[in-house]
Amino acid sequence: MKRLACLVLSCLVLPAFADEPAVTKSAAVRVTVDTSEVPELKPWADEAKALVETWHPKIAGRLKSDGFTPSADVTLVFKKDMEGVAGTLRNRITIASAWVKQHPEDKGMVIHELTHVIQAYPPSRDGWLVEGIADYIRFYQFEPQTKLTLRNPERANYREGYRTAAMFLDWAQRTYDAHLVDTLNAALREGRYRPDLFEKSTSKSLDALWAEFVAQAKKDRRNSGR
C-alpha cells in the first residue's frame, strides 16, 4: 500500500516493551537491501534490515491466522527520486531516500510497511482497515510510547485509516473484544471481511462504535483541558 504521508515519527532508539508480541517459529527471515541509487544511506538501511529481521516474527505472531505463513523473504529498496514516504508490493518495500534523509528517526515507517508484507491480504475495498491495522502494529506494538490523540473529533472518520483507524481499533478492542484485531485480520486475509464483523464481535454496529469512540475522545479532551 502506498504511504503518501507519515503521520507520527518514532524514536531513534528502539523502545523497550512490557508485552511484546509472541514470536512464531518460522524459517529465518531473509532480507535483501538495495541502496544502489543512494549508497550514502547504507548505514540507515542496515539498521532497517536488522529491524525487519527482529520484528518480522513478532508481527507474524501478532497477525497469525490458521493455515497461513507469511513470506520469509523481504526486499528493501531505497529510491533516489521517489515521492512520498514508502510503499509495499507483496514482499518488496520501496522507501523514498528523501524522506529518510529528512526524518532519519522514522523507523516506525519500516514497521508499518513490514506489516503490509505480513498481512498479505487479497485486494480489498476496505483500505482504511488494512492501513489501520498496519498503524495499530506500529503504534501499539512497536512504539507504544507514542501517545496518539484524535485531533479533530468533529471531522474525523475511521475511513481515514492509518493512525485514526489504529486508535479506533485499539479502543474497540480494549472496550469490547480483546480479540477484535485477530478476527478482522483473519477475515481480511481470507477475503471474507464484512462491516458486520464489528457487530458480531462487539454487539454494536461499526458506525455506533465510531460514534461512541468519538464521544469518548471529546470527553477526554475536555478532561485534559485541551
N, C-alpha and C positions, 0 to 999 in steps of 0.2 A: 504494500500500500504506500502511496506517495505521501510524504510529510512535507507540506509546504511551509510550515512554521513550527518552531519549537516553543512550547508554552512556558516551561519552567526549567531552569538549569540545575544540574546536580552538582555535587561537590567534587573537588579534585581527589580527595582521599575517599576510598570506598568505605561506606559506613559499616558499623557492626550491627548485628541483628540479634534480637531476642528470640525470634521464632522464624528461623529460615525454612524455606520450602524443602520438602523431603527430596533427597537425591535418588533418582532412579538408577538401577543397574542397567547400563546400556553400553553399546560399543563406544570406544574412545572417540571423542569429538575431534574431527579433522578440520582445521581452519586454514584456508588459503587466503593470503593477503596480497593485493596488487596495489603498489604505490608507484608504479612506473611513471605516471603522469606528474606525481608530486613527491619525489623521493625525500624531500625535506620533512615529510610527515611520517616517516618510518618509525621514529620513537613513539609517536602517538598511536600509530597503527599497531605496534607491538603490544601496547597496553590494551588496546581494544581486542586484540587476539586473545590475550590472557583472560580478559573479562568474559569473552564468549566461551572459552574452554571451561571456566569456572561456573558460569551461570546457565549454560545450556542444560545440564542435567537437573538443575534446580527448577528451571522453568518447565522443563518436560515433566518433572514430578508434580508441579502445581497444576499443570494443564493436562494431566494424563486422562485417557479415556480408554474403554475396553477395545482391544484389538488394534490399537494404533501405536506406532512407534515413529517418532519424528526423524527426519534425516539427520545423520550424524556429521554430514559434510556441510560446511558453511563457508561461503566466499565473501570476503570484504574487499570492495573495490573503491578506491579513492579517485574522484574525478576532478580535474582541474577547472573546467568551465561549467560545471553543473550548477543550476539554480536551486534554491530551496535548501533543504537540510539533508534528507536521506530518503531512500525508497527501497522496497524489498520486492523481489520477484522470485517466487519459490525459495531456494536456499541461497540466493545471491543478494547481498546487501550493498547498495551503492551509496556512497557518502560524499557530500559536497565538501571539497577541500576548503573553500572559503569559509564555510560555517565552522569547521574545526579550528581554523586559524583565528577566527573572531571569538569563538567560545570553546577554548580547549578544555574547560571544566565539564563540558556536557557529555559525560559518559552515559547518562540515562537514555540518551537518544539511541545508543547502541542496544541497550536492553529492550527498548520499545521495538526496534526493528528485528532483533533476535526473536522476540515473542511472535512476530508475524511468521518467521521461519517455522517455529514450532507449532503455531496454530494450524497451518496448512489447511485452512478452510477452503472449501469449494467457493466459486463466485457467489456473492450474497448481496441482496439489496439492502441489507442492514449493516452498512459500513460503519454506522455510528457505534454499534455494539462491538464490532471487530476492533475498532480503534479504542473503544472504551476499555475493553479487556486488556489490550496491549498497554495502555496507560495505567490500568489497575495494577498490572505486574510491576511496571516501572515505579509508581509512586507508593504502593502499599506493600511491596515485597523488597525491591532493590533500594529505594531511598525513602523509607517511611519517616525520616526526619524532616522531609519537606512538607510543610503544612499548607494544604490546599483550602481555598475558600471559594464559594460561589460569588463572584464579584458583583454580578448584577442579577439577583434573583427574579426581578420583574421581566427581564428579557431572555434569560437563559432557557435552554431547551436541551433535553437529553440527546436530541439528534445532532447536536454539535459534536458529539463524540469526544474523543481524547479525554482531557482531564475532567471535563464536566460530566461525561458519562462514567468515568472512573470513580468520581466522588459519589455519584448516584448508586453505582453498583456496590461500593463499599458500605454505604449507609443501608441499602436494602438488605444486604447480606447480614450485617450486624443486627439489624432491627427485626428481620423476619425469617431468614433462612440461611443458615451457615454454609449451605452447600449450593447456593444460588449460582455462583460463577462456575462451579463444576457442571451444573445442569445446563447452563447456557453454552458453555464451551463444547460439551459433548454434542448438543443439538446442532450447533453451527458446523461442527466438524462432519457430522453425518448428514448435513443438508436438510434437517427437519426442524430448524428453529421457526417458531411462530410466536408473536407477541403474547399469546395467551399462556405461554410457559411461565410468565411472571405471575399470572393469577393462580396457576396450578401450584406454584411454589410458595406464594405469599398470601393467597386468598384475596388479593387486590389486583385490579387491572393495572397495566403499565401506566396509564395516564393518572390513575388515582394515586399510585405510588409516587409518581413525579410530583403531583400537587402536594402530597404530604411532605416530601423531601424539601420542596421549596419553602413551605410554611415553616419547617424546622430551621432551614437556613436563615430565613428572615428573623426568627426568634433568636437565633444565636447571634446575629448581627446586632440586634437591639440590646441583648445582654452584654455584649462586649463593648457597647458604646460607639460602634462604628456607623 
